[in-house]
């Protein structure tokens, strides 16, 4: 696990109190892919080794509408006698039937008796050994399970039951378990994970690379990953003497995108389609959503995958585009072109002239004509990911000859002799654009 010792120690302190009859609840929050689930599983493994009964489940989009789906996961391996197992199954079946018949206004009340009976089972288990309830991705749990978990948390303070759940940060979201009444529930806690700091990224790199290489690439690794542990690990996997985003990085970006809620994913994909034109206003118009919804999604995305509303590297943007349904991508690209064509021309502010002597000798934008076009940038980005010219042509629906022409112009503009130095130079080029 990556640099989460302080948080793990805090959770262990809660477990120690739980073993003495002072249980409680904790929610692990943080941006996408910051290691929330990994922390939960590491803590659960330690609790299990100490003799605790660990009941683990995960919320999923597929089971969100299945009443008591999370509760069934939790209790499927509960250490109960055959008699109590039969009783448990009957309770869950009854709860499922009641939830299916209940209306939206009565659903929580219907589950109350089920929650009370399940809580009695948990207390019997806790009489033998402490019980850890762990739920990853609680925001995807079904409503009936949430109702029961809230009931468990209310009684946990004077029991040997500890509930630990994970949920991503969301703007202005009140947590469903621990923010009900913080003043009356001092046994409820929040464990906030943040992206890794530059020094933490350096320490991780130094554990895998030689010291000189680690310090040499640490700043770029932090800039490319935003301190997101999953992306740091992917960059390490791709490392071949140079910090070049490759296949592992692209897979990690897609994994991050797949953990987003639907509105956030759509905004990320819209930004990928719009490229350098992806202003919040144009994103909202492309998606047909409100500016407020777009702003909320950008808050989440800027904490993980984006920097000021832009992907941190062309490889991340290309991964987002590649993960889209081709038909949707084509449709959005047509709509984006229409929006950009209809948009008023922005006012042109003449740039201050720069004397040639004032420009750095290695500047990649020494002349305006050296800026890469969008087409050249797309081709160059795929080249850095290891695509052959033929594969790039197939991906972008252009000819191999066109790919070769774009690469030739890119090499000339970036002053490189081939693909070996392209990724390093491309990173500087895109940084200058941002």
C-alpha positions as CSV (number, residue, x, y, z in Angstrom):
1,X,0.0,0.0,0.0
2,X,1.3,3.5,-0.9
3,X,2.2,5.8,2.0
4,X,-1.0,5.5,4.1
5,X,0.6,4.5,7.4
6,X,-1.0,7.4,9.3
7,X,-4.5,6.6,8.2
8,X,-4.0,2.9,8.8
9,X,-2.8,3.7,12.4
10,X,-5.9,5.8,13.0
11,X,-8.2,3.0,11.9
12,X,-6.3,0.6,14.1
13,X,-6.9,2.8,17.0
14,X,-10.6,2.7,16.3
15,X,-10.5,-1.0,16.1
16,X,-8.6,-1.2,19.5
17,X,-11.4,0.8,21.0
18,X,-14.0,-1.4,19.3
19,X,-12.4,-4.5,20.9
20,X,-13.0,-2.9,24.3
21,X,-16.7,-2.4,23.6
22,X,-16.5,1.1,22.1
23,X,-17.3,0.5,18.4
24,X,-18.1,3.1,15.8
25,X,-17.9,4.0,12.2
26,X,-15.5,5.6,9.8
27,X,-15.8,6.8,6.2
28,X,-12.7,6.9,4.0
29,X,-13.1,9.7,1.5
30,X,-10.9,11.2,-1.2
31,X,-10.6,11.8,-4.9
32,X,-10.9,9.0,-7.4
33,X,-8.1,6.3,-7.3
34,X,-6.4,7.6,-4.2
35,X,-6.3,4.2,-2.5
36,X,-9.5,4.2,-0.5
37,X,-10.5,0.6,-1.2
38,X,-6.8,-0.5,-0.9
39,X,-6.7,1.1,2.6
40,X,-10.0,-0.6,3.6
41,X,-8.7,-4.0,2.5
42,X,-5.3,-3.6,4.2
43,X,-7.1,-2.6,7.4
44,X,-9.5,-5.6,7.1
45,X,-6.6,-8.0,6.6
46,X,-4.9,-6.7,9.8
47,X,-8.2,-7.0,11.8
48,X,-8.7,-10.5,10.5
49,X,-5.2,-11.6,11.6
50,X,-6.0,-10.2,15.1
51,X,-9.0,-12.5,15.3
52,X,-11.9,-10.2,14.3
53,X,-14.9,-11.4,12.2
54,X,-14.6,-9.3,9.0
55,X,-17.7,-8.8,6.8
56,X,-16.8,-7.2,3.5
57,X,-18.9,-6.0,0.6
58,X,-18.7,-3.6,-2.3
59,X,-21.4,-1.4,-3.9
60,X,-21.7,-1.7,-7.7
61,X,-23.8,0.1,-10.3
62,X,-25.1,-3.3,-11.5
63,X,-26.6,-4.1,-8.1
64,X,-27.7,-0.7,-7.0
65,X,-31.3,-1.5,-7.6
66,X,-31.1,-4.9,-5.9
67,X,-32.7,-4.6,-2.4
68,X,-30.3,-5.7,0.3
69,X,-27.6,-6.7,-2.2
70,X,-24.8,-5.2,-0.1
71,X,-26.2,-6.9,3.0
72,X,-26.2,-10.3,1.3
73,X,-22.5,-9.8,0.4
74,X,-21.7,-8.8,4.0
75,X,-23.3,-11.8,5.6
76,X,-22.5,-14.5,3.0
77,X,-19.5,-15.7,5.0
78,X,-20.6,-14.7,8.5
79,X,-19.5,-17.2,11.2
80,X,-23.0,-18.3,12.3
81,X,-24.4,-21.6,13.4
82,X,-26.5,-23.5,10.8
83,X,-29.6,-22.4,12.8
84,X,-28.7,-18.8,12.6
85,X,-27.7,-19.1,9.0
86,X,-31.3,-20.2,8.2
87,X,-32.7,-17.3,10.2
88,X,-30.4,-14.9,8.4
89,X,-31.5,-16.1,4.9
90,X,-35.2,-15.8,5.9
91,X,-34.6,-12.2,7.1
92,X,-32.9,-11.2,3.9
93,X,-35.5,-12.8,1.8
94,X,-38.3,-11.1,3.7
95,X,-36.5,-7.8,3.5
96,X,-36.1,-8.2,-0.3
97,X,-39.8,-8.9,-0.7
98,X,-40.8,-6.0,1.5
99,X,-38.5,-3.6,-0.4
100,X,-40.0,-4.7,-3.7
101,X,-43.6,-3.9,-2.5
102,X,-42.8,-0.7,-0.5
103,X,-43.2,2.8,-2.0
104,X,-40.5,5.4,-2.0
105,X,-42.0,7.1,1.1
106,X,-42.2,3.9,3.2
107,X,-39.1,2.0,2.1
108,X,-36.9,2.9,5.1
109,X,-39.7,2.2,7.6
110,X,-40.3,-1.2,6.0
111,X,-36.6,-2.1,6.5
112,X,-36.5,-1.1,10.2
113,X,-37.6,-4.5,11.5
114,X,-35.1,-6.3,9.3
115,X,-32.4,-4.0,10.5
116,X,-33.2,-4.6,14.1
117,X,-33.1,-8.4,13.6
118,X,-29.8,-8.2,11.7
119,X,-28.4,-6.0,14.4
120,X,-29.2,-8.6,17.0
121,X,-27.3,-11.2,15.0
122,X,-24.3,-8.8,14.7
123,X,-24.3,-8.3,18.5
124,X,-24.3,-12.1,19.0
125,X,-21.3,-12.4,16.7
126,X,-19.6,-9.5,18.5
127,X,-20.0,-11.4,21.8
128,X,-17.5,-13.9,20.5
129,X,-15.0,-11.6,18.8
130,X,-15.0,-8.0,17.4
131,X,-16.8,-7.5,14.1
132,X,-15.6,-5.3,11.3
133,X,-18.1,-4.3,8.6
134,X,-16.3,-3.0,5.5
135,X,-18.2,-1.6,2.5
136,X,-16.3,-0.2,-0.5
137,X,-18.0,2.3,-2.8
138,X,-20.9,2.9,-0.4
139,X,-22.3,5.5,-2.8
140,X,-23.3,2.6,-5.1
141,X,-25.1,0.6,-2.4
142,X,-28.8,-0.1,-2.6
143,X,-31.2,1.9,-0.5
144,X,-32.4,-1.0,1.7
145,X,-28.8,-1.9,2.6
146,X,-28.1,1.8,3.4
147,X,-31.1,1.9,5.7
148,X,-29.8,-1.1,7.7
149,X,-26.2,0.2,7.8
150,X,-27.5,3.5,9.3
151,X,-29.2,1.5,12.0
152,X,-26.1,-0.5,12.7
153,X,-24.0,2.7,13.0
154,X,-26.5,4.3,15.5
155,X,-25.9,1.4,17.9
156,X,-22.2,0.8,17.2
157,X,-20.9,3.2,19.8
158,X,-21.6,0.8,22.7
159,X,-20.8,-2.4,20.9
160,X,-17.9,-4.4,19.6
161,X,-18.9,-3.6,16.0
162,X,-16.9,-1.2,13.8
163,X,-18.1,-0.1,10.3
164,X,-15.6,1.3,7.8
165,X,-16.8,2.4,4.4
166,X,-15.3,4.2,1.4
167,X,-16.9,6.9,-0.7
168,X,-15.4,9.4,-3.2
169,X,-15.4,13.1,-2.4
170,X,-18.3,15.0,-4.0
171,X,-19.1,18.7,-3.8
172,X,-21.5,19.6,-1.0
173,X,-22.4,15.9,-0.3
174,X,-23.6,15.1,3.2
175,X,-22.4,11.6,4.0
176,X,-25.2,9.0,4.4
177,X,-23.8,7.4,7.6
178,X,-21.8,9.8,9.7
179,X,-23.2,13.3,9.1
180,X,-26.7,12.6,10.3
181,X,-26.0,14.3,13.6
182,X,-22.3,14.6,14.4
183,X,-22.9,16.2,17.8
184,X,-24.8,13.1,19.0
185,X,-22.4,10.6,17.4
186,X,-18.8,11.2,18.5
187,X,-18.1,7.5,17.6
188,X,-18.3,8.4,13.9
189,X,-15.2,9.6,12.1
190,X,-14.0,10.7,8.7
191,X,-10.6,9.6,7.2
192,X,-9.8,11.9,4.3
193,X,-7.2,10.7,1.7
194,X,-5.5,13.3,-0.5
195,X,-3.3,12.9,-3.6
196,X,0.3,12.1,-2.8
197,X,2.7,15.0,-2.2
198,X,5.8,15.4,-4.4
199,X,8.1,14.1,-1.6
200,X,5.8,11.0,-1.3
201,X,6.0,10.4,-5.0
202,X,9.8,10.7,-4.8
203,X,9.9,8.1,-2.0
204,X,7.8,5.7,-4.0
205,X,10.0,6.1,-7.1
206,X,13.2,5.7,-5.0
207,X,11.8,2.3,-3.8
208,X,11.7,1.1,-7.4
209,X,14.4,3.1,-9.3
210,X,17.9,4.1,-8.4
211,X,18.2,7.2,-6.4
212,X,19.5,9.4,-9.2
213,X,16.7,8.4,-11.6
214,X,14.0,8.8,-9.0
215,X,15.0,12.3,-8.2
216,X,15.4,13.2,-11.9
217,X,11.9,12.2,-12.8
218,X,10.0,12.8,-9.6
219,X,8.7,16.3,-10.5
220,X,7.5,15.1,-13.9
221,X,5.9,12.0,-12.4
222,X,4.0,14.1,-9.9
223,X,2.9,16.6,-12.6
224,X,1.7,13.8,-14.9
225,X,-0.1,11.8,-12.2
226,X,-1.4,14.6,-10.1
227,X,-0.3,12.5,-7.1
228,X,-2.9,9.8,-7.9
229,X,-1.4,6.5,-6.6
230,X,-2.9,4.5,-9.5
231,X,-1.3,6.7,-12.1
232,X,2.1,6.8,-10.3
233,X,2.1,3.0,-10.3
234,X,1.2,3.0,-14.0
235,X,4.0,5.4,-14.9
236,X,6.5,3.2,-13.0
237,X,5.2,0.2,-15.0
238,X,5.8,2.1,-18.2
239,X,9.2,3.4,-17.2
240,X,12.0,2.2,-19.5
241,X,14.8,4.6,-18.7
242,X,12.4,7.6,-19.4
243,X,9.1,8.7,-17.9
244,X,7.0,8.1,-20.9
245,X,3.2,7.4,-20.5
246,X,2.5,4.1,-22.2
247,X,-0.1,1.3,-22.2
248,X,-0.2,1.0,-18.4
249,X,-0.8,4.7,-18.0
250,X,-3.6,4.6,-20.6
251,X,-5.2,1.6,-18.8
252,X,-5.0,3.4,-15.5
253,X,-6.6,6.5,-16.9
254,X,-9.5,4.4,-18.2
255,X,-9.8,2.7,-14.7
256,X,-10.1,6.2,-13.1
257,X,-12.7,7.2,-15.6
258,X,-14.7,4.1,-15.0
259,X,-14.9,4.9,-11.3
260,X,-16.6,8.2,-11.9
261,X,-20.3,8.9,-11.7
262,X,-22.1,9.3,-15.1
263,X,-22.1,13.1,-15.2
264,X,-18.4,13.3,-14.3
265,X,-17.5,10.7,-16.9
266,X,-19.5,12.7,-19.5
267,X,-17.7,15.9,-18.7
268,X,-14.3,14.2,-18.9
269,X,-15.2,12.8,-22.3
270,X,-16.5,16.1,-23.5
271,X,-13.2,17.8,-22.5
272,X,-11.4,15.1,-24.4
273,X,-13.5,15.7,-27.5
274,X,-13.2,19.5,-27.3
275,X,-9.5,19.5,-26.6
276,X,-8.0,23.0,-26.1
277,X,-11.5,24.5,-26.7
278,X,-13.0,22.7,-23.7
279,X,-14.3,25.6,-21.6
280,X,-16.9,24.9,-19.0
281,X,-19.5,26.8,-21.1
282,X,-18.8,24.7,-24.2
283,X,-18.8,21.5,-22.2
284,X,-22.2,22.3,-20.7
285,X,-23.6,23.1,-24.2
286,X,-22.1,20.0,-25.7
287,X,-23.7,17.8,-23.0
288,X,-26.9,19.8,-22.7
289,X,-26.4,20.1,-19.0
290,X,-26.3,23.1,-16.6
291,X,-23.2,25.1,-15.8
292,X,-23.6,24.2,-12.1
293,X,-23.6,20.4,-12.9
294,X,-20.5,20.9,-15.1
295,X,-18.8,22.9,-12.4
296,X,-19.4,20.2,-9.8
297,X,-18.0,17.6,-12.1
298,X,-15.0,19.7,-12.8
299,X,-14.3,20.0,-9.1
300,X,-14.2,16.2,-8.8
301,X,-12.1,15.9,-12.0
302,X,-9.6,18.6,-11.1
303,X,-8.9,16.7,-7.9
304,X,-7.7,13.7,-9.9
305,X,-7.4,13.5,-13.6
306,X,-7.4,17.1,-14.7
307,X,-5.4,20.2,-14.1
308,X,-7.4,23.4,-14.5
309,X,-9.9,21.6,-16.7
310,X,-7.3,20.0,-19.0
311,X,-5.9,16.5,-19.1
312,X,-2.3,16.5,-17.8
313,X,-0.9,14.8,-20.9
314,X,-2.1,14.0,-24.4
315,X,-1.9,10.3,-23.6
316,X,-4.6,10.8,-20.9
317,X,-6.8,12.6,-23.4
318,X,-6.3,9.9,-26.0
319,X,-7.1,7.2,-23.5
320,X,-10.4,9.0,-22.6
321,X,-11.3,9.3,-26.3
322,X,-10.3,5.6,-26.9
323,X,-12.6,4.6,-24.1
324,X,-15.7,6.2,-25.7
325,X,-18.3,4.4,-27.7
326,X,-17.2,5.1,-31.3
327,X,-20.7,6.1,-32.3
328,X,-21.0,8.6,-29.4
329,X,-17.6,9.9,-30.1
330,X,-18.4,10.6,-33.7
331,X,-21.7,12.3,-32.8
332,X,-20.0,14.5,-30.1
333,X,-17.2,15.5,-32.5
334,X,-19.8,16.6,-35.1
335,X,-21.7,18.6,-32.4
336,X,-18.5,20.1,-31.1
337,X,-17.5,21.2,-34.6
338,X,-20.9,22.9,-35.0
339,X,-20.6,24.6,-31.6
340,X,-17.1,25.9,-32.4
341,X,-18.2,27.1,-35.8
342,X,-21.2,29.0,-34.3
343,X,-19.1,30.5,-31.5
344,X,-18.0,34.1,-31.9
345,X,-14.4,34.7,-32.8
346,X,-12.4,35.5,-29.6
347,X,-10.7,38.9,-29.5
348,X,-7.1,38.7,-30.6
349,X,-4.7,40.3,-28.2
350,X,-1.4,41.0,-29.9
351,X,1.5,39.4,-28.1
352,X,4.4,41.4,-26.9
353,X,7.3,40.9,-29.3
354,X,10.1,38.8,-27.9
355,X,13.7,39.5,-28.9
356,X,15.4,36.4,-30.3
357,X,18.1,36.7,-27.7
358,X,15.5,36.5,-24.9
359,X,14.2,33.1,-26.0
360,X,15.8,30.0,-24.5
361,X,18.0,28.2,-26.9
362,X,16.0,25.0,-26.4
363,X,12.6,26.6,-26.6
364,X,10.0,24.5,-28.5
365,X,8.0,27.6,-29.4
366,X,10.8,29.8,-30.7
367,X,8.6,30.6,-33.7
368,X,4.8,30.6,-33.9
369,X,5.0,28.1,-36.7
370,X,6.6,25.6,-34.3
371,X,3.3,25.0,-32.4
372,X,1.9,21.6,-33.1
373,X,-1.5,21.4,-34.8
374,X,-4.2,19.3,-33.2
375,X,-3.7,16.6,-35.9
376,X,0.0,16.5,-35.3
377,X,-0.5,16.3,-31.6
378,X,-2.9,13.4,-31.9
379,X,-0.5,11.5,-34.1
380,X,2.5,12.3,-31.9
381,X,0.7,11.2,-28.8
382,X,-0.2,7.8,-30.2
383,X,3.4,7.4,-31.4
384,X,4.6,7.9,-27.8
385,X,2.2,5.1,-26.7
386,X,4.1,2.7,-29.0
387,X,1.6,2.6,-31.9
388,X,3.0,1.8,-35.3
389,X,2.3,4.2,-38.2
390,X,-0.2,1.7,-39.5
391,X,-1.9,1.4,-36.1
392,X,-2.1,5.2,-35.8
393,X,-3.6,5.4,-39.3
394,X,-6.3,2.9,-38.3
395,X,-7.0,4.6,-35.0
396,X,-7.4,8.1,-36.5
397,X,-8.9,6.9,-39.9
398,X,-6.2,8.5,-42.0
399,X,-3.6,7.1,-44.4
400,X,-0.2,5.9,-43.4
401,X,1.3,8.5,-45.7
402,X,-0.5,11.2,-43.7
403,X,0.8,9.8,-40.5
404,X,4.3,9.9,-41.8
405,X,3.9,13.6,-42.9
406,X,2.5,14.6,-39.5
407,X,5.4,12.9,-37.7
408,X,8.0,14.4,-40.1
409,X,6.6,17.9,-39.3
410,X,6.4,17.1,-35.6
411,X,10.0,16.0,-35.5
412,X,11.1,19.2,-37.3
413,X,9.1,21.5,-35.0
414,X,10.2,19.7,-31.8
415,X,13.8,19.4,-33.0
416,X,14.0,15.6,-32.4
417,X,15.4,12.9,-34.7
418,X,12.8,10.3,-34.0
419,X,10.4,8.6,-31.5
420,X,13.1,8.1,-28.8
421,X,13.0,11.7,-27.7
422,X,9.5,12.5,-28.8
423,X,7.7,11.9,-25.5
424,X,10.1,14.1,-23.5
425,X,9.7,17.0,-26.0
426,X,6.0,16.5,-26.4
427,X,5.5,16.9,-22.6
428,X,7.2,20.3,-22.8
429,X,5.1,21.3,-25.8
430,X,1.8,20.5,-24.1
431,X,3.0,22.2,-20.9
432,X,3.6,25.4,-23.0
433,X,0.1,25.1,-24.4
434,X,-1.5,24.8,-21.0
